Amino acid sequence: TFRLPRDPNFSFAAFYALLAERGFLIYPGKLATAPSFRIGCIGAIDEGDIARALAAVRDSLGALGVASGAP
């Protein structure tokens, strides 16, 4: 579970769509009291999968103009 960035350029819907375009699906955080999203995994993953996921997050935040992912 990750807290949502406070950056005014951040939009969960847009972030979700950009990650989906890159082959990654996230879920809105329903278990935390703070605005958040979750990343899950079904099946085996390796270091390359994690690197691709992190690159997709970085690129998606950049596309939104989010300067900081800080909550």
Gaussian input, Z-matrix of N, CA and C with variables (Angstrom, degrees):
# hf/3-21g

backbone

0 1
 N
 C     1     B1
 C     2     B2     1     A1
 N     3     B3     2     A2     1     D1
 C     4     B4     3     A3     2     D2
 C     5     B5     4     A4     3     D3
 N     6     B6     5     A5     4     D4
 C     7     B7     6     A6     5     D5
 C     8     B8     7     A7     6     D6
 N     9     B9     8     A8     7     D7
 C    10    B10     9     A9     8     D8
 C    11    B11    10    A10     9     D9
 N    12    B12    11    A11    10    D10
 C    13    B13    12    A12    11    D11
 C    14    B14    13    A13    12    D12
 N    15    B15    14    A14    13    D13
 C    16    B16    15    A15    14    D14
 C    17    B17    16    A16    15    D15
 N    18    B18    17    A17    16    D16
 C    19    B19    18    A18    17    D17
 C    20    B20    19    A19    18    D18
 N    21    B21    20    A20    19    D19
 C    22    B22    21    A21    20    D20
 C    23    B23    22    A22    21    D21
 N    24    B24    23    A23    22    D22
 C    25    B25    24    A24    23    D23
 C    26    B26    25    A25    24    D24
 N    27    B27    26    A26    25    D25
 C    28    B28    27    A27    26    D26
 C    29    B29    28    A28    27    D27
 N    30    B30    29    A29    28    D28
 C    31    B31    30    A30    29    D29
 C    32    B32    31    A31    30    D30
 N    33    B33    32    A32    31    D31
 C    34    B34    33    A33    32    D32
 C    35    B35    34    A34    33    D33
 N    36    B36    35    A35    34    D34
 C    37    B37    36    A36    35    D35
 C    38    B38    37    A37    36    D36
 N    39    B39    38    A38    37    D37
 C    40    B40    39    A39    38    D38
 C    41    B41    40    A40    39    D39
 N    42    B42    41    A41    40    D40
 C    43    B43    42    A42    41    D41
 C    44    B44    43    A43    42    D42
 N    45    B45    44    A44    43    D43
 C    46    B46    45    A45    44    D44
 C    47    B47    46    A46    45    D45
 N    48    B48    47    A47    46    D46
 C    49    B49    48    A48    47    D47
 C    50    B50    49    A49    48    D48
 N    51    B51    50    A50    49    D49
 C    52    B52    51    A51    50    D50
 C    53    B53    52    A52    51    D51
 N    54    B54    53    A53    52    D52
 C    55    B55    54    A54    53    D53
 C    56    B56    55    A55    54    D54
 N    57    B57    56    A56    55    D55
 C    58    B58    57    A57    56    D56
 C    59    B59    58    A58    57    D57
 N    60    B60    59    A59    58    D58
 C    61    B61    60    A60    59    D59
 C    62    B62    61    A61    60    D60
 N    63    B63    62    A62    61    D61
 C    64    B64    63    A63    62    D62
 C    65    B65    64    A64    63    D63
 N    66    B66    65    A65    64    D64
 C    67    B67    66    A66    65    D65
 C    68    B68    67    A67    66    D66
 N    69    B69    68    A68    67    D67
 C    70    B70    69    A69    68    D68
 C    71    B71    70    A70    69    D69
 N    72    B72    71    A71    70    D70
 C    73    B73    72    A72    71    D71
 C    74    B74    73    A73    72    D72
 N    75    B75    74    A74    73    D73
 C    76    B76    75    A75    74    D74
 C    77    B77    76    A76    75    D75
 N    78    B78    77    A77    76    D76
 C    79    B79    78    A78    77    D77
 C    80    B80    79    A79    78    D78
 N    81    B81    80    A80    79    D79
 C    82    B82    81    A81    80    D80
 C    83    B83    82    A82    81    D81
 N    84    B84    83    A83    82    D82
 C    85    B85    84    A84    83    D83
 C    86    B86    85    A85    84    D84
 N    87    B87    86    A86    85    D85
 C    88    B88    87    A87    86    D86
 C    89    B89    88    A88    87    D87
 N    90    B90    89    A89    88    D88
 C    91    B91    90    A90    89    D89
 C    92    B92    91    A91    90    D90
 N    93    B93    92    A92    91    D91
 C    94    B94    93    A93    92    D92
 C    95    B95    94    A94    93    D93
 N    96    B96    95    A95    94    D94
 C    97    B97    96    A96    95    D95
 C    98    B98    97    A97    96    D96
 N    99    B99    98    A98    97    D97
 C   100   B100    99    A99    98    D98
 C   101   B101   100   A100    99    D99
 N   102   B102   101   A101   100   D100
 C   103   B103   102   A102   101   D101
 C   104   B104   103   A103   102   D102
 N   105   B105   104   A104   103   D103
 C   106   B106   105   A105   104   D104
 C   107   B107   106   A106   105   D105
 N   108   B108   107   A107   106   D106
 C   109   B109   108   A108   107   D107
 C   110   B110   109   A109   108   D108
 N   111   B111   110   A110   109   D109
 C   112   B112   111   A111   110   D110
 C   113   B113   112   A112   111   D111
 N   114   B114   113   A113   112   D112
 C   115   B115   114   A114   113   D113
 C   116   B116   115   A115   114   D114
 N   117   B117   116   A116   115   D115
 C   118   B118   117   A117   116   D116
 C   119   B119   118   A118   117   D117
 N   120   B120   119   A119   118   D118
 C   121   B121   120   A120   119   D119
 C   122   B122   121   A121   120   D120
 N   123   B123   122   A122   121   D121
 C   124   B124   123   A123   122   D122
 C   125   B125   124   A124   123   D123
 N   126   B126   125   A125   124   D124
 C   127   B127   126   A126   125   D125
 C   128   B128   127   A127   126   D126
 N   129   B129   128   A128   127   D127
 C   130   B130   129   A129   128   D128
 C   131   B131   130   A130   129   D129
 N   132   B132   131   A131   130   D130
 C   133   B133   132   A132   131   D131
 C   134   B134   133   A133   132   D132
 N   135   B135   134   A134   133   D133
 C   136   B136   135   A135   134   D134
 C   137   B137   136   A136   135   D135
 N   138   B138   137   A137   136   D136
 C   139   B139   138   A138   137   D137
 C   140   B140   139   A139   138   D138
 N   141   B141   140   A140   139   D139
 C   142   B142   141   A141   140   D140
 C   143   B143   142   A142   141   D141
 N   144   B144   143   A143   142   D142
 C   145   B145   144   A144   143   D143
 C   146   B146   145   A145   144   D144
 N   147   B147   146   A146   145   D145
 C   148   B148   147   A147   146   D146
 C   149   B149   148   A148   147   D147
 N   150   B150   149   A149   148   D148
 C   151   B151   150   A150   149   D149
 C   152   B152   151   A151   150   D150
 N   153   B153   152   A152   151   D151
 C   154   B154   153   A153   152   D152
 C   155   B155   154   A154   153   D153
 N   156   B156   155   A155   154   D154
 C   157   B157   156   A156   155   D155
 C   158   B158   157   A157   156   D156
 N   159   B159   158   A158   157   D157
 C   160   B160   159   A159   158   D158
 C   161   B161   160   A160   159   D159
 N   162   B162   161   A161   160   D160
 C   163   B163   162   A162   161   D161
 C   164   B164   163   A163   162   D162
 N   165   B165   164   A164   163   D163
 C   166   B166   165   A165   164   D164
 C   167   B167   166   A166   165   D165
 N   168   B168   167   A167   166   D166
 C   169   B169   168   A168   167   D167
 C   170   B170   169   A169   168   D168
 N   171   B171   170   A170   169   D169
 C   172   B172   171   A171   170   D170
 C   173   B173   172   A172   171   D171
 N   174   B174   173   A173   172   D172
 C   175   B175   174   A174   173   D173
 C   176   B176   175   A175   174   D174
 N   177   B177   176   A176   175   D175
 C   178   B178   177   A177   176   D176
 C   179   B179   178   A178   177   D177
 N   180   B180   179   A179   178   D178
 C   181   B181   180   A180   179   D179
 C   182   B182   181   A181   180   D180
 N   183   B183   182   A182   181   D181
 C   184   B184   183   A183   182   D182
 C   185   B185   184   A184   183   D183
 N   186   B186   185   A185   184   D184
 C   187   B187   186   A186   185   D185
 C   188   B188   187   A187   186   D186
 N   189   B189   188   A188   187   D187
 C   190   B190   189   A189   188   D188
 C   191   B191   190   A190   189   D189
 N   192   B192   191   A191   190   D190
 C   193   B193   192   A192   191   D191
 C   194   B194   193   A193   192   D192
 N   195   B195   194   A194   193   D193
 C   196   B196   195   A195   194   D194
 C   197   B197   196   A196   195   D195
 N   198   B198   197   A197   196   D196
 C   199   B199   198   A198   197   D197
 C   200   B200   199   A199   198   D198
 N   201   B201   200   A200   199   D199
 C   202   B202   201   A201   200   D200
 C   203   B203   202   A202   201   D201
 N   204   B204   203   A203   202   D202
 C   205   B205   204   A204   203   D203
 C   206   B206   205   A205   204   D204
 N   207   B207   206   A206   205   D205
 C   208   B208   207   A207   206   D206
 C   209   B209   208   A208   207   D207
 N   210   B210   209   A209   208   D208
 C   211   B211   210   A210   209   D209
 C   212   B212   211   A211   210   D210

   B1=1.4567
   B2=1.5150
   B3=1.3355
   B4=1.4604
   B5=1.5190
   B6=1.3122
   B7=1.4710
   B8=1.5173
   B9=1.3305
   B10=1.4565
   B11=1.5231
   B12=1.3367
   B13=1.4626
   B14=1.5321
   B15=1.3105
   B16=1.4706
   B17=1.5192
   B18=1.3163
   B19=1.4595
   B20=1.5353
   B21=1.3352
   B22=1.4661
   B23=1.5293
   B24=1.3175
   B25=1.4669
   B26=1.5245
   B27=1.3335
   B28=1.4594
   B29=1.5174
   B30=1.3122
   B31=1.4629
   B32=1.5192
   B33=1.3281
   B34=1.4634
   B35=1.5241
   B36=1.3340
   B37=1.4632
   B38=1.5350
   B39=1.3209
   B40=1.4651
   B41=1.5296
   B42=1.3253
   B43=1.4655
   B44=1.5246
   B45=1.3198
   B46=1.4612
   B47=1.5348
   B48=1.3332
   B49=1.4645
   B50=1.5326
   B51=1.3214
   B52=1.4639
   B53=1.5288
   B54=1.3225
   B55=1.4669
   B56=1.5276
   B57=1.3228
   B58=1.4642
   B59=1.5244
   B60=1.3349
   B61=1.4696
   B62=1.5219
   B63=1.3151
   B64=1.4673
   B65=1.5268
   B66=1.3318
   B67=1.4596
   B68=1.5178
   B69=1.3398
   B70=1.4667
   B71=1.5172
   B72=1.3238
   B73=1.4607
   B74=1.5216
   B75=1.3119
   B76=1.4609
   B77=1.5173
   B78=1.3008
   B79=1.4598
   B80=1.5160
   B81=1.3456
   B82=1.4684
   B83=1.5242
   B84=1.3193
   B85=1.4614
   B86=1.5125
   B87=1.2983
   B88=1.4593
   B89=1.5274
   B90=1.3263
   B91=1.4594
   B92=1.5178
   B93=1.3285
   B94=1.4613
   B95=1.5284
   B96=1.3206
   B97=1.4611
   B98=1.5220
   B99=1.3254
   B100=1.4656
   B101=1.5273
   B102=1.3444
   B103=1.4641
   B104=1.5302
   B105=1.3225
   B106=1.4558
   B107=1.5289
   B108=1.3369
   B109=1.4500
   B110=1.5152
   B111=1.3323
   B112=1.4553
   B113=1.5157
   B114=1.3051
   B115=1.4523
   B116=1.5202
   B117=1.3115
   B118=1.4567
   B119=1.5180
   B120=1.2951
   B121=1.4609
   B122=1.5192
   B123=1.3154
   B124=1.4639
   B125=1.5219
   B126=1.3071
   B127=1.4572
   B128=1.5124
   B129=1.3035
   B130=1.4665
   B131=1.5210
   B132=1.3256
   B133=1.4621
   B134=1.5220
   B135=1.3237
   B136=1.4535
   B137=1.5261
   B138=1.3126
   B139=1.4586
   B140=1.5300
   B141=1.3253
   B142=1.4581
   B143=1.5210
   B144=1.3349
   B145=1.4661
   B146=1.5244
   B147=1.3236
   B148=1.4665
   B149=1.5238
   B150=1.3131
   B151=1.4667
   B152=1.5310
   B153=1.3345
   B154=1.4698
   B155=1.5270
   B156=1.3239
   B157=1.4700
   B158=1.5266
   B159=1.3215
   B160=1.4646
   B161=1.5280
   B162=1.3284
   B163=1.4659
   B164=1.5276
   B165=1.3244
   B166=1.4658
   B167=1.5267
   B168=1.3226
   B169=1.4694
   B170=1.5251
   B171=1.3289
   B172=1.4636
   B173=1.5251
   B174=1.3240
   B175=1.4586
   B176=1.5265
   B177=1.3197
   B178=1.4666
   B179=1.5208
   B180=1.3335
   B181=1.4520
   B182=1.5191
   B183=1.3377
   B184=1.4601
   B185=1.5174
   B186=1.3276
   B187=1.4639
   B188=1.5274
   B189=1.3264
   B190=1.4747
   B191=1.5279
   B192=1.3192
   B193=1.4612
   B194=1.5098
   B195=1.3413
   B196=1.4644
   B197=1.5310
   B198=1.3156
   B199=1.4645
   B200=1.5156
   B201=1.3253
   B202=1.4547
   B203=1.5093
   B204=1.3213
   B205=1.4538
   B206=1.5140
   B207=1.3304
   B208=1.4645
   B209=1.5293
   B210=1.3284
   B211=1.4872
   B212=1.5151
   A1=108.72
   A2=116.50
   A3=123.57
   A4=109.54
   A5=117.09
   A6=120.37
   A7=109.60
   A8=115.82
   A9=120.57
   A10=110.37
   A11=116.53
   A12=119.43
   A13=110.81
   A14=116.56
   A15=121.06
   A16=112.42
   A17=117.31
   A18=121.93
   A19=109.96
   A20=118.39
   A21=120.81
   A22=113.49
   A23=118.27
   A24=120.84
   A25=112.86
   A26=116.76
   A27=119.82
   A28=110.99
   A29=115.72
   A30=123.65
   A31=106.77
   A32=116.99
   A33=119.25
   A34=110.37
   A35=117.72
   A36=121.06
   A37=110.75
   A38=117.17
   A39=120.83
   A40=110.49
   A41=117.08
   A42=121.88
   A43=110.05
   A44=116.19
   A45=122.07
   A46=109.86
   A47=116.68
   A48=121.06
   A49=111.47
   A50=116.96
   A51=120.14
   A52=111.65
   A53=116.75
   A54=119.28
   A55=110.71
   A56=117.35
   A57=120.73
   A58=110.62
   A59=116.79
   A60=120.52
   A61=111.40
   A62=116.22
   A63=121.68
   A64=112.12
   A65=116.41
   A66=121.03
   A67=115.89
   A68=117.55
   A69=120.90
   A70=109.47
   A71=115.98
   A72=121.28
   A73=109.20
   A74=115.63
   A75=121.89
   A76=107.59
   A77=116.15
   A78=121.86
   A79=109.10
   A80=116.42
   A81=117.83
   A82=108.98
   A83=115.96
   A84=120.48
   A85=110.67
   A86=117.26
   A87=121.99
   A88=111.96
   A89=116.17
   A90=119.45
   A91=113.09
   A92=116.61
   A93=120.64
   A94=109.37
   A95=115.93
   A96=119.50
   A97=111.55
   A98=117.61
   A99=122.22
   A100=109.21
   A101=118.07
   A102=120.07
   A103=109.75
   A104=115.99
   A105=119.30
   A106=110.50
   A107=114.81
   A108=121.21
   A109=107.99
   A110=114.75
   A111=119.65
   A112=110.46
   A113=115.04
   A114=122.31
   A115=106.78
   A116=115.49
   A117=120.42
   A118=109.95
   A119=116.21
   A120=121.24
   A121=109.17
   A122=114.50
   A123=120.45
   A124=105.46
   A125=116.06
   A126=119.73
   A127=112.17
   A128=114.52
   A129=121.32
   A130=109.85
   A131=116.11
   A132=121.83
   A133=107.99
   A134=114.80
   A135=118.52
   A136=109.19
   A137=115.51
   A138=121.32
   A139=111.43
   A140=117.09
   A141=120.72
   A142=112.21
   A143=116.95
   A144=121.06
   A145=110.56
   A146=116.37
   A147=120.75
   A148=109.88
   A149=117.66
   A150=121.11
   A151=110.75
   A152=117.64
   A153=120.98
   A154=110.86
   A155=117.44
   A156=120.51
   A157=110.52
   A158=117.01
   A159=120.20
   A160=111.37
   A161=116.97
   A162=120.49
   A163=110.17
   A164=117.68
   A165=121.36
   A166=110.79
   A167=117.08
   A168=120.88
   A169=109.79
   A170=117.15
   A171=121.55
   A172=110.88
   A173=117.01
   A174=121.14
   A175=111.80
   A176=116.45
   A177=120.31
   A178=111.40
   A179=117.38
   A180=119.90
   A181=110.40
   A182=116.90
   A183=120.89
   A184=111.50
   A185=116.99
   A186=121.09
   A187=111.32
   A188=116.15
   A189=120.50
   A190=111.58
   A191=117.03
   A192=119.90
   A193=113.01
   A194=116.37
   A195=121.57
   A196=107.74
   A197=115.98
   A198=121.49
   A199=112.34
   A200=116.83
   A201=120.80
   A202=109.29
   A203=115.97
   A204=120.45
   A205=112.68
   A206=116.85
   A207=120.92
   A208=110.63
   A209=115.64
   A210=119.07
   A211=111.69
   D1=133.96
   D2=-179.04
   D3=-126.46
   D4=135.00
   D5=175.22
   D6=-70.05
   D7=145.88
   D8=178.37
   D9=-71.35
   D10=144.15
   D11=176.07
   D12=-62.81
   D13=147.41
   D14=177.30
   D15=-85.75
   D16=-6.65
   D17=-178.75
   D18=-54.91
   D19=131.42
   D20=-178.25
   D21=-63.77
   D22=-17.58
   D23=177.79
   D24=-80.75
   D25=-10.48
   D26=-177.19
   D27=-76.90
   D28=132.20
   D29=172.86
   D30=-132.39
   D31=123.27
   D32=-179.24
   D33=-60.04
   D34=-44.08
   D35=-177.67
   D36=-60.17
   D37=-44.49
   D38=179.77
   D39=-67.94
   D40=-41.80
   D41=178.32
   D42=-60.76
   D43=-45.21
   D44=178.25
   D45=-57.79
   D46=-48.57
   D47=-177.74
   D48=-62.93
   D49=-42.90
   D50=179.79
   D51=-64.32
   D52=-41.15
   D53=177.63
   D54=-67.16
   D55=-39.09
   D56=179.04
   D57=-62.48
   D58=-39.69
   D59=176.39
   D60=-59.57
   D61=-27.53
   D62=-178.78
   D63=-95.14
   D64=6.07
   D65=175.30
   D66=90.46
   D67=15.66
   D68=-179.79
   D69=-124.00
   D70=133.28
   D71=177.02
   D72=-112.26
   D73=136.66
   D74=176.93
   D75=-118.91
   D76=169.55
   D77=-177.72
   D78=-129.29
   D79=139.29
   D80=176.11
   D81=-61.91
   D82=141.57
   D83=179.76
   D84=-72.75
   D85=116.52
   D86=179.76
   D87=-107.58
   D88=-12.95
   D89=-175.60
   D90=-96.13
   D91=-19.39
   D92=-178.18
   D93=-95.19
   D94=153.81
   D95=177.90
   D96=-81.33
   D97=-22.74
   D98=178.39
   D99=-89.68
   D100=150.99
   D101=175.64
   D102=-58.27
   D103=127.14
   D104=-172.56
   D105=-155.48
   D106=172.77
   D107=170.16
   D108=-136.88
   D109=162.53
   D110=-177.82
   D111=-124.39
   D112=147.57
   D113=173.04
   D114=-118.32
   D115=128.36
   D116=179.57
   D117=-124.96
   D118=175.61
   D119=-179.44
   D120=-144.95
   D121=135.34
   D122=171.08
   D123=-119.84
   D124=114.99
   D125=-179.82
   D126=104.17
   D127=-176.10
   D128=-177.43
   D129=-81.80
   D130=139.39
   D131=173.93
   D132=-128.47
   D133=158.56
   D134=178.58
   D135=-129.89
   D136=-177.33
   D137=-176.93
   D138=-59.00
   D139=-37.21
   D140=178.65
   D141=-63.92
   D142=-38.10
   D143=177.66
   D144=-62.81
   D145=-42.52
   D146=179.26
   D147=-65.58
   D148=-42.77
   D149=178.61
   D150=-61.11
   D151=-42.13
   D152=178.72
   D153=-66.28
   D154=-39.10
   D155=178.68
   D156=-64.78
   D157=-44.86
   D158=179.24
   D159=-64.22
   D160=-39.22
   D161=177.26
   D162=-64.28
   D163=-39.52
   D164=179.00
   D165=-64.69
   D166=-40.77
   D167=177.19
   D168=-64.07
   D169=-48.08
   D170=179.59
   D171=-58.83
   D172=-48.59
   D173=-177.76
   D174=-66.00
   D175=-37.94
   D176=-179.96
   D177=-68.30
   D178=-42.76
   D179=176.77
   D180=-63.65
   D181=-38.98
   D182=177.53
   D183=-63.32
   D184=-41.24
   D185=179.63
   D186=-63.38
   D187=-29.98
   D188=178.60
   D189=-82.94
   D190=-11.16
   D191=-177.32
   D192=79.19
   D193=23.94
   D194=179.03
   D195=-80.08
   D196=116.78
   D197=-176.94
   D198=-76.67
   D199=-30.81
   D200=-177.34
   D201=-144.32
   D202=136.95
   D203=175.67
   D204=-87.20
   D205=10.33
   D206=-177.07
   D207=-65.53
   D208=138.03
   D209=177.64
   D210=-73.69

